[in-house]
Amino acid sequence: MVGHVAVIGFGESSALPSAYGISFTGEMVVTTILLHVVMRRIWRWTLLPALGLALVFGVVDVGFFSANIMKVLDGGWVSILVAGVWS
């Protein structure tokens, strides 16, 4: 049912992958940031190893996110709108 409402809201089902891609890759970036916070504050890692590992993941995540951000006008705006309303 929710899928049908989403397709009606988008107008066509081809816009759904754009919204999903932005949501998923945005979540990957946030998870990498939170991983760095956990490594520093909870696991008590020193700055260099924690930052190094977070940068490895971060470069990949930001690469995927930047590729997906190009799809904002193709339906990705819905993900950004929902994230803005929920936050």
CYANA upper distance limits for C-alpha pairs under 8 A (distance plus 0.5 A):
  1 MET  CA      5 VAL  CA      6.91
  2 VAL  CA      6 ALA  CA      6.63
  3 GLY  CA      7 VAL  CA      6.69
  4 HIS  CA      8 ILE  CA      6.68
  5 VAL  CA      9 GLY  CA      6.60
  6 ALA  CA     10 PHE  CA      6.63
  6 ALA  CA     16 LEU  CA      8.49
  7 VAL  CA     11 GLY  CA      6.38
  7 VAL  CA     12 GLU  CA      6.19
  7 VAL  CA     13 SER  CA      5.82
  7 VAL  CA     16 LEU  CA      7.97
  8 ILE  CA     12 GLU  CA      7.46
 10 PHE  CA     15 ALA  CA      6.93
 10 PHE  CA     16 LEU  CA      7.97
 10 PHE  CA     75 GLY  CA      7.47
 12 GLU  CA     16 LEU  CA      8.50
 14 SER  CA     18 SER  CA      8.47
 15 ALA  CA     19 ALA  CA      7.28
 15 ALA  CA     74 ASP  CA      6.24
 15 ALA  CA     75 GLY  CA      5.18
 15 ALA  CA     76 GLY  CA      8.02
 16 LEU  CA     20 TYR  CA      6.68
 16 LEU  CA     75 GLY  CA      6.99
 16 LEU  CA     76 GLY  CA      8.41
 17 PRO  CA     21 GLY  CA      6.41
 17 PRO  CA     75 GLY  CA      8.46
 18 SER  CA     22 ILE  CA      6.87
 18 SER  CA     68 ASN  CA      7.66
 18 SER  CA     71 LYS  CA      6.20
 18 SER  CA     72 VAL  CA      7.75
 18 SER  CA     74 ASP  CA      6.86
 18 SER  CA     75 GLY  CA      5.98
 18 SER  CA     76 GLY  CA      5.44
 19 ALA  CA     23 SER  CA      6.73
 19 ALA  CA     71 LYS  CA      8.48
 19 ALA  CA     72 VAL  CA      8.25
 19 ALA  CA     75 GLY  CA      5.92
 19 ALA  CA     76 GLY  CA      4.39
 19 ALA  CA     77 TRP  CA      7.43
 19 ALA  CA     78 VAL  CA      6.71
 19 ALA  CA     79 SER  CA      5.90
 20 TYR  CA     24 PHE  CA      6.50
 20 TYR  CA     76 GLY  CA      7.94
 20 TYR  CA     79 SER  CA      7.93
 21 GLY  CA     25 THR  CA      6.54
 21 GLY  CA     68 ASN  CA      6.57
 21 GLY  CA     76 GLY  CA      8.20
 22 ILE  CA     26 GLY  CA      6.31
 22 ILE  CA     65 PHE  CA      7.10
 22 ILE  CA     68 ASN  CA      6.08
 22 ILE  CA     69 ILE  CA      6.86
 22 ILE  CA     71 LYS  CA      8.42
 22 ILE  CA     76 GLY  CA      6.60
 22 ILE  CA     79 SER  CA      7.24
 23 SER  CA     27 GLU  CA      6.67
 23 SER  CA     79 SER  CA      6.34
 23 SER  CA     80 ILE  CA      8.37
 24 PHE  CA     28 MET  CA      6.85
 25 THR  CA     29 VAL  CA      6.93
 25 THR  CA     61 ASP  CA      7.07
 25 THR  CA     62 VAL  CA      8.36
 25 THR  CA     64 PHE  CA      6.77
 25 THR  CA     65 PHE  CA      5.56
 25 THR  CA     68 ASN  CA      8.13
 26 GLY  CA     30 VAL  CA      6.90
 26 GLY  CA     65 PHE  CA      6.73
 27 GLU  CA     31 THR  CA      6.55
 28 MET  CA     32 THR  CA      6.78
 28 MET  CA     61 ASP  CA      6.53
 29 VAL  CA     33 ILE  CA      6.92
 29 VAL  CA     58 GLY  CA      7.05
 29 VAL  CA     61 ASP  CA      6.05
 29 VAL  CA     62 VAL  CA      7.01
 29 VAL  CA     65 PHE  CA      8.26
 30 VAL  CA     34 LEU  CA      6.72
 31 THR  CA     35 LEU  CA      6.51
 32 THR  CA     36 HIS  CA      6.91
 32 THR  CA     54 ALA  CA      6.63
 32 THR  CA     57 PHE  CA      7.02
 32 THR  CA     58 GLY  CA      6.71
 32 THR  CA     61 ASP  CA      8.48
 33 ILE  CA     37 VAL  CA      7.01
 33 ILE  CA     54 ALA  CA      7.72
 33 ILE  CA     58 GLY  CA      8.44
 34 LEU  CA     38 VAL  CA      6.69
 35 LEU  CA     39 MET  CA      6.59
 35 LEU  CA     54 ALA  CA      7.65
 36 HIS  CA     40 ARG  CA      6.72
 36 HIS  CA     50 ALA  CA      6.54
 36 HIS  CA     51 LEU  CA      7.30
 36 HIS  CA     54 ALA  CA      6.30
 37 VAL  CA     41 ARG  CA      6.42
 37 VAL  CA     42 ILE  CA      8.30
 38 VAL  CA     42 ILE  CA      5.62
 38 VAL  CA     43 TRP  CA      6.84
 39 MET  CA     43 TRP  CA      5.39
 39 MET  CA     44 ARG  CA      6.62
 39 MET  CA     45 TRP  CA      6.01
 39 MET  CA     50 ALA  CA      6.51
 40 ARG  CA     44 ARG  CA      5.36
 40 ARG  CA     45 TRP  CA      5.50
 40 ARG  CA     46 THR  CA      7.13
 40 ARG  CA     47 LEU  CA      7.50
 40 ARG  CA     50 ALA  CA      7.15
 41 ARG  CA     45 TRP  CA      8.17
 45 TRP  CA     49 PRO  CA      7.47
 45 TRP  CA     50 ALA  CA      6.58
 46 THR  CA     50 ALA  CA      6.88
 47 LEU  CA     51 LEU  CA      6.28
 48 LEU  CA     52 GLY  CA      6.39
 49 PRO  CA     53 LEU  CA      6.66
 50 ALA  CA     54 ALA  CA      6.62
 51 LEU  CA     55 LEU  CA      6.42
 52 GLY  CA     56 VAL  CA      6.85
 53 LEU  CA     57 PHE  CA      7.00
 54 ALA  CA     58 GLY  CA      6.20
 55 LEU  CA     59 VAL  CA      6.37
 56 VAL  CA     60 VAL  CA      7.31
 57 PHE  CA     61 ASP  CA      6.61
 58 GLY  CA     62 VAL  CA      6.32
 59 VAL  CA     63 GLY  CA      6.53
 60 VAL  CA     64 PHE  CA      6.89
 61 ASP  CA     65 PHE  CA      6.61
 62 VAL  CA     66 SER  CA      6.37
 63 GLY  CA     67 ALA  CA      6.80
 64 PHE  CA     68 ASN  CA      6.83
 65 PHE  CA     69 ILE  CA      6.52
 66 SER  CA     70 MET  CA      7.50
 68 ASN  CA     72 VAL  CA      8.25
 69 ILE  CA     76 GLY  CA      8.03
 71 LYS  CA     75 GLY  CA      7.28
 71 LYS  CA     76 GLY  CA      6.17
 72 VAL  CA     76 GLY  CA      4.58
 72 VAL  CA     77 TRP  CA      5.46
 73 LEU  CA     77 TRP  CA      6.81
 76 GLY  CA     80 ILE  CA      7.34
 77 TRP  CA     81 LEU  CA      6.54
 78 VAL  CA     82 VAL  CA      6.62
 79 SER  CA     83 ALA  CA      6.59
 80 ILE  CA     84 GLY  CA      6.59
 81 LEU  CA     85 VAL  CA      6.69
 82 VAL  CA     86 TRP  CA      6.58
 83 ALA  CA     87 SER  CA      6.56
